[in-house]
Amino acid sequence: MYLPESWTTDCHRCRNAGIPDDVEFAPKPRQMITMLERVLAAGVPFAWFTAAEAYGQAG
């Protein structure tokens, strides 16, 4: 789930929403890379994947 940085820097807001204290902000491109790494590690077969245009602009 994507959490804006404004949420992850507000511990009271996160606690009220049931979000654990150790959850940190991760930009969407970082989340995509993490998900792809998990898929590869799990051996899920795939031939391609797609992402929003903005991901191609992330270094």
C-alpha positions as CSV (number, residue, x, y, z in Angstrom):
1,M,0.0,0.0,0.0
2,Y,1.3,3.4,-0.9
3,L,1.5,5.8,2.1
4,P,2.4,9.5,1.4
5,E,5.4,10.8,3.2
6,S,3.1,13.2,5.1
7,W,1.5,10.1,6.7
8,T,4.8,8.3,7.5
9,T,6.1,11.3,9.4
10,D,3.0,11.5,11.5
11,C,3.2,8.6,14.0
12,H,-0.1,9.5,15.7
13,R,-1.9,9.4,12.4
14,C,-0.3,6.0,11.5
15,R,-1.1,4.5,14.9
16,N,-4.7,5.6,14.6
17,A,-4.9,3.9,11.2
18,G,-3.2,0.7,12.5
19,I,0.0,1.2,10.6
20,P,3.0,-0.2,12.5
21,D,5.7,2.2,13.8
22,D,8.4,0.6,11.6
23,V,6.7,1.4,8.3
24,E,8.8,4.0,6.5
25,F,8.0,6.1,3.4
26,A,9.0,4.5,0.1
27,P,8.6,6.3,-3.2
28,K,6.5,4.4,-5.8
29,P,9.6,3.5,-7.9
30,R,11.2,1.9,-4.8
31,Q,8.0,0.0,-4.1
32,M,7.9,-1.3,-7.7
33,I,11.5,-2.5,-7.4
34,T,10.8,-4.3,-4.1
35,M,7.7,-6.0,-5.5
36,L,9.7,-7.1,-8.6
37,E,12.5,-8.5,-6.4
38,R,9.9,-10.5,-4.4
39,V,8.4,-11.9,-7.6
40,L,11.8,-12.9,-8.9
41,A,12.8,-14.5,-5.6
42,A,9.6,-16.5,-5.5
43,G,10.2,-17.8,-8.9
44,V,6.9,-16.5,-10.3
45,P,7.0,-17.0,-14.1
46,F,6.3,-13.9,-16.2
47,A,7.4,-12.7,-19.6
48,W,6.9,-8.9,-19.0
49,F,5.4,-6.4,-16.6
50,T,4.1,-2.9,-16.9
51,A,4.3,0.3,-14.8
52,A,3.2,3.9,-15.1
53,E,5.2,6.2,-17.3
54,A,6.6,8.0,-14.2
55,Y,8.6,4.9,-13.2
56,G,10.7,5.2,-16.4
57,Q,11.7,8.7,-15.2
58,A,13.2,7.3,-12.0
59,G,16.9,6.7,-12.0
